[in-house]
Amino acid sequence: MRKHGSPPGNAGLYPRRGHNSFSRAANTLNLLRASVTTIIQNLEAHLNVRLLQRTTRRLNLTPDGAAYYERCVRILADIEEAESTFSNNGKEPHGKLRVDMPGALGRLIVMPQLCDFHTHYPDI
């Protein structure tokens, strides 16, 4: 039994509530139906719980499946929020830059480059 790492397959491929079939989920995800079936079976085995109630014509989330789905949706939203917090979103660097160096290094290397630096980063 694995204690660390991610579950087998990709939990992000968990079918959405509106799919109601492996075929519809596979089409939406651009995967083979057999791949989606295998991913869900592996996820259920990893979690040791049945997530979907299968009939010949439909798929329905079990109560555990619904709880898992809602939790995954919240986690993915949190990840998206965290990523947007730390991404530049097209913003240029700004603020005060403080550099401590020997005077000779500043005069010979840094000072000649300051005009170019300011052209590229006017808000610093």
Order of alpha helices (4+ residues) and beta strands (2+ residues): alpha-alpha-beta-beta-alpha-alpha
